[in-house]
Amino acid sequence: MLYKKILRPIAFKIDPETIHDVVIQSLRHASSVPIFPFLIRRFSLVRDESLKTRIGNLEFLNPVGLAAGFDKFITAPQAYSMFGFGFAELGSITCSPLSGNPKPRLWRIPDDEGLIVYHGLANGGSEHALNKMSVLGKHNIPLGISIAPTTGLELKDMSGDYLKTFLRLHSYADYITLNVSCPNVASCEKFAQVSFIKELAEKMRKLTKERGIKKDIFIKIGPEFNDDDLERIVECCVSNEITGIIAINLIKDRNIITPKSSVEKMNHPGGLSGGLLRKKSNEVIKKIYCLAGDKLKIIGLGGIFTAEDAYEKIKCGASIVQIITGWIYGGPFQAKKINLGLANLIKKDGYKNITEAVGSSSKIC
Ligand SMILES: Cc1cc2nc3c(=O)[nH]c(=O)nc-3n(C[C@H](O)[C@H](O)[C@H](O)COP(=O)(O)O)c2cc1C
């Protein structure tokens, strides 16, 4: 209430990237004061057996995570457990640092509860990420690192670039995400395609086998793939022992959405987040679940603002979910609200644990 009535109207008067930088620096300070994180966490963390789940080697106290894109510079990695998240994904990180697209590169579209994102993969690079992660100490929740390719590379060099970043960072992350879906860089069309995903998954498997690396790896896809593509992606993920698929990244194709926002508000380059993604992401999750069943785990995201939104993704086939726009619009305790609501919805449907609800509204093909 305080956030939506007072803090958000003030924050939304300020340029989105500026306020984001202020918030993330505040989170960094807050998480470094010893007693503060402990107290906030006590308030935010929903302890309920029905929310506990497991994917691969990862254990989650609850299924609501923070999505990639909030903490691109690994500024406040210890802060997210304070707000009741079950896990958090940092980055996306590229092998070399990138300054991204010129500012402004982030716009709000409140009528659609969304953002237009044109960051262009701005981040501090893998060396910077390594320095940040190596001094972290124990993680309170699983922390994933999302990896993307350095902008401007030839397609033939891209998989090598991912592998280099993976080798640098894997031992400091609880899981790694290979982001093959970034829509805001010129080289995107080269790598957001099935043949590249296949090449990358095969090389990753070879590398982890050769080096004896046991790490949960996810592939994050965008909304642009048709049913045949999804079938090939699922096949290649299963055969290369990828833990799961994260669906979906920002929507780039404006023809597949019907915004309420004015033409003027929409008149910026970039990918769309938030409410406009909900329907498409549920469709993609259903399709992946139908194809993969238990062979792959799905992390579902796109337009989650409420427990009902999260539960719908779980019933479509997601084992766990992530939010970012929902956190920005909903406020600091949004993960707590969603978790409390989820625990009720699970019980109402007669389930003991969230895992029993996974895919309950989808068919296995
Ligand atoms: C400001 C912002 C930056 C983002 N940056 C990244 C990124 O670096 N890597 C990535 O995989 N996804 C990124 N995303 C996409 C989100 O992780 C997510 O897939 C998408 O926004 C849908 O979730 P939402 O509706 O909860 O926002 C970004 C999203 C936003 C809003």
PDBQT file of the ligand as one rigid body, heavy atoms in Angstrom, charges set to zero:
ROOT
HETATM    1  C1  LIG A 401      15.179  -3.779 -17.212  1.00  0.00    +0.000 C 
HETATM    2  C2  LIG A 401      15.257  -5.176 -17.738  1.00  0.00    +0.000 A 
HETATM    3  C3  LIG A 401      16.481  -5.698 -18.107  1.00  0.00    +0.000 A 
HETATM    4  C4  LIG A 401      16.581  -7.013 -18.575  1.00  0.00    +0.000 A 
HETATM    5  N1  LIG A 401      17.807  -7.527 -18.873  1.00  0.00    +0.000 NA
HETATM    6  C5  LIG A 401      17.917  -8.865 -19.143  1.00  0.00    +0.000 A 
HETATM    7  C6  LIG A 401      19.175  -9.481 -19.278  1.00  0.00    +0.000 A 
HETATM    8  O1  LIG A 401      20.227  -8.851 -19.162  1.00  0.00    +0.000 OA
HETATM    9  N2  LIG A 401      19.212 -10.815 -19.528  1.00  0.00    +0.000 N 
HETATM   10  C7  LIG A 401      18.077 -11.568 -19.662  1.00  0.00    +0.000 A 
HETATM   11  O2  LIG A 401      18.170 -12.783 -19.853  1.00  0.00    +0.000 OA
HETATM   12  N3  LIG A 401      16.866 -10.994 -19.525  1.00  0.00    +0.000 NA
HETATM   13  C8  LIG A 401      16.758  -9.678 -19.259  1.00  0.00    +0.000 A 
HETATM   14  N4  LIG A 401      15.520  -9.117 -19.107  1.00  0.00    +0.000 N 
HETATM   15  C9  LIG A 401      14.317  -9.937 -19.341  1.00  0.00    +0.000 C 
HETATM   16  C10 LIG A 401      13.743 -10.493 -18.051  1.00  0.00    +0.000 C 
HETATM   17  O3  LIG A 401      14.658 -11.326 -17.386  1.00  0.00    +0.000 OA
HETATM   18  C11 LIG A 401      12.447 -11.267 -18.326  1.00  0.00    +0.000 C 
HETATM   19  O4  LIG A 401      12.715 -12.362 -19.180  1.00  0.00    +0.000 OA
HETATM   20  C12 LIG A 401      11.339 -10.436 -18.943  1.00  0.00    +0.000 C 
HETATM   21  O5  LIG A 401      11.376  -9.096 -18.518  1.00  0.00    +0.000 OA
HETATM   22  C13 LIG A 401       9.959 -11.023 -18.588  1.00  0.00    +0.000 C 
HETATM   23  O6  LIG A 401       9.722 -11.015 -17.201  1.00  0.00    +0.000 OA
HETATM   24  P1  LIG A 401       8.819  -9.872 -16.497  1.00  0.00    +0.000 P 
HETATM   25  O7  LIG A 401       7.536  -9.802 -17.245  1.00  0.00    +0.000 OA
HETATM   26  O8  LIG A 401       8.686 -10.298 -15.078  1.00  0.00    +0.000 OA
HETATM   27  O9  LIG A 401       9.579  -8.602 -16.647  1.00  0.00    +0.000 OA
HETATM   28  C14 LIG A 401      15.397  -7.796 -18.686  1.00  0.00    +0.000 A 
HETATM   29  C15 LIG A 401      14.171  -7.247 -18.322  1.00  0.00    +0.000 A 
HETATM   30  C16 LIG A 401      14.074  -5.957 -17.855  1.00  0.00    +0.000 A 
HETATM   31  C17 LIG A 401      12.730  -5.419 -17.462  1.00  0.00    +0.000 C 
ENDROOT
TORSDOF 0
